[in-house]
Amino acid sequence: MAEPLFTPEEQKKFDAEIAEILSHYPADRKSAAMLPALRLLQELKGWLPPEGLKLVASRLGVTPERAYEVASFYVMYHLKKPGKYVVDVCTNLSCALWGAEKMLAYLEQKLGLKAGEANERFTLRETECLASCGTAPCLQINEDHHESLTKAKLDAIFDKLS
């Protein structure tokens, strides 16, 4: 028998929060709540497991395929279980001019991963603009933003991760 998607506590939280989300949308437009519903699922599970996508789809009155289409369009959603720390390195123009490629290469060596790879601890991704052009280069770790990076700053940031 398959393990349940949620613990009892997670199920209670999902039910309450999905009801709150849906209260902001007309009954005939529940599908418009897709992004916050997917965000809720990912907050609870750390990623979007297939059975979770089916549940979100059923609560919003859409097909599981539609939920997957939306989830796969946005890089902020994880369709595979990520590492504990999701590291998004901006390599857009401003960051590139300030050494983002060298920073990414340094992180690949330091973490033992290539951009686009993951292990249990880290998911390393190259990403487009993180809106920090004036304080480049930058990256985000689990959506925590870090700017004006140097090798020393990177080492200090990664040394603090448990």
Buried (B, 14 or more C-beta within 10 A) or exposed (E): EEEEBBEEEBBEBBEEBBEEBBEEBEEEEBBBBBBBBBBBBBEBBBBBBEBBBBBBBEBBEBEBEBBBEBBEEEEBBBEEEBBEBBBBBBBBEBBBEBBBEEBBEBBBEBBEBEBEBBEEEBBBBBBEBBEBBEBBBBBBBBEEBBBEBEEEBBEEBBEEEE
